[in-house]
Amino acid sequence: MKTIYDIQQFLKQYGTIIYVGSRLADLELMEEELKDLYQSQLIETQKFQNALFLLRHEIQMEKEKKK
């Protein structure tokens, strides 16, 4: 996974579509969904870590925009 879009498509495979209307809220919900999938042992550690890194980077960028 290299982009947020890739993460969205990955989550879609598990029946999860996230759209709240706020980019920051969407990213945070995606992070929670990924954590749930990982804790349920449905995704590999490498995929989880890669996706988490991307999401946290995007979350940080969104928070900086709002300042």
Stockholm file with secondary structure:
# STOCKHOLM 1.0

chainA/1-67         MKTIYDIQQFLKQYGTIIYVGSRLADLELMEEELKDLYQSQLIETQKFQNALFLLRHEIQMEKEKKK
#=GR chainA/1-67 SS CCSHHHHHHHHHTTTCCCCCSCHHHHHHHHHHHHHHHHHTTCSCHHHHHHHHHHHHHHHHHHHHHHC
#=GC SS_cons        CCSHHHHHHHHHTTTCCCCCSCHHHHHHHHHHHHHHHHHTTCSCHHHHHHHHHHHHHHHHHHHHHHC
//
